[in-house]
Amino acid sequence: MAIEEHKSLKYYNTFKIDCIARYFSSVDSIESLKTALQSKVHATKFILGGGSNLLLTKNIEALVLHINLKGIQLIDEDKSSVVLNVMAGENWHDFVEFCINNNYGGIENLSLIPGNVGTAPIQNIGAYGVELKDVFIDCNTLSINDQSEKKFTKKECDFGYRNSIFKHKKKGDYIITSVNFKLTKINHKKMIDYGSIREELKKHQIHSPSIKEISEAVIRIRKSKLPDPNELGNSGSFFKNPVINNIEFKNFNENFPKAPYYKLSDTEYKIPAAWLIEKMGFKGKRFGDAGVHKNQALVLVNHGNATGEEILTLAEKIQSKIKEEFGILIVPEVNVV
Ligand code: EPU
């Protein structure tokens, strides 16, 4: 197992923040991961996946373990579905493409989401009416403490909106090494009534889309709104959409009758954080190299050499303005380290 010292993490996080790892090792097998976890070079281990949901605000005084486990295996199949075991280090979108090419349905709406397969369950990635939990069976993990292997069922993962057990109760305890997914081979359950998908398909005169056509439509929509991390550092949505109760909602709706909202239940309403941010005039604004994306206000961007602290300062400025104006607290969905 090769260990590097003082390694820049700039190309290991999609925000392209230039922080330094005291020690760094890229692991490509479960065995080398176990060895690395027992390594004595540094008592603290920092687990790094695709780096797409991470804001680094300081150098990492630890042994950084880059999860580079690869492989996709078909482990079960019947007339209508397949079960695939996918290693944590596989790039998420490469996996989506693999599924489209093999006509496996279920994750076409999740096309082009940055990051890796192993980190996707942590925040239950979602877009255009589909969430990872819809196709998830279970995942294999390794305990950071004692290197024992443990399987987490879907129920145990306790998935919620951009949330799972790996973000709260078991935060920092386990490394996801692979994920098992169930996907359809026939009768794909197509989700095209969310957001602008149907509109985008209509524009291309597609009435009964294949999963490939849905994926292509999602890619076009995302490309038009969301910046490509290879061109402009970012971490997708920086904040979660806030959920408020019916009393707060009544008050909000009276004051801002034009604001969009999504009713979750009789007592809960989700408000698009992007609308709140845009309303406060932050959309497209730039403070040094830290900024808010011009096409989607929920996305913070690094125009070049922003530090993580500068991005965080901007996030806090946005947060407090929104709290002041709307009385609503928006919280990051990105892990701030
Ligand atoms: N809006 C604005 N200004 C903007 C953008 C949006 O006012 O700049 C308002 C509009 O009213 C729009 C509403 O916000 O109708 C919702 O916008 P959008 O459909 O773009 O979705 P979102 O709620 O901003 C969420 C996810 C995205 C996902 C899209 C599509 C979260 C935190 N974000 O964004 O996920 O792609 O829905 O399903 O739930 C990500 O997590 O990194 C991500 C990009």
Boltz pocket constraint, residues with backbone or C-beta under 6 A from the ligand:
constraints:
  - pocket:
      binder: B
      contacts: [[A, 126], [A, 127], [A, 128], [A, 129], [A, 195], [A, 226], [A, 235], [A, 236], [A, 237], [A, 238], [A, 239], [A, 240], [A, 241], [A, 260], [A, 272], [A, 273], [A, 274], [A, 275], [A, 276], [A, 278], [A, 283], [A, 294], [A, 295], [A, 296], [A, 297], [A, 298], [A, 333]]
      max_distance: 6.0
